Amino acid sequence: IKSAPDFAQPLLKQLFLLYDVDNLKAILRGIQIGESWDKIRFMLFPMEDFPTLSYERMISAGHIEGAIEVTRQTTYYRVLSLALPRYRAEKSLFPLEVALDLNYWQVVWQLVNALPGQDKEIAKKIIGMFIDKNNLTWAARYRLFHHLSEEEIINYTLPFGYKIDDTIIRAIATGKDLKEVVMNVYPPIAPMLEVGGIDVHELPIIEITLNRMILSTCRSSFIGTTFNIGFLLAFLFLLEIEIQDLTLLIEAKSLG
């Protein structure tokens, strides 16, 4: 972040805050199941000297409402407060976690659009493809596993991305054939899908295929001029994918 051009730093800082969001989710889950700070602290990403939340104070609050109150002076407070009534009604962290995710990516997209010229277009492609992957898989999971209504699915997804827009999200929300939906926007995925509705077994295929497309896009950012934000974003996303692959290999070995 420190060595990046001034115009790129706000976006890079926001991307780093994804670890803060993940830590916040871990804290809320820990409170929900009554875990101690001594156990939860080992599950958190180390933020080092980056300003962050008082995680230990949140755990000490002992309940979700009290933990949210600790965030009052941060940008998370309003997001969590708006989702709090639904949490109380459902006794589930799902509304709080979705609210955090949506707010995080909305801020990312605002910062992408604030970039100058070519950098904006490059960032829109790399980050937009990642948002597309999230949107497709979120919408499908909301329908398959959470049985949310069309309106709820639309509210719990993002209205922007690289190729995925409201029209496609609405099509998934209404149960339209997934193969038909993605045929025009991401042709490489379509041959792997069955015709007819959304199948639970197709979600991993979509996620893996889109990850490989993102991987390819990131690698192409190292070819030609590197004096743009694509070089920085590609490095970060490739590193993240590499960590996911290592985690997958460890889990696969443990399962034999």
Summary of the structure (lengths in Angstrom):
residues: 256
radius of gyration: 19.3
end to end distance: 39.9
largest distance: 53.6
contacts: 731
relative contact order: 0.09
helix: 70%
strand: 0%
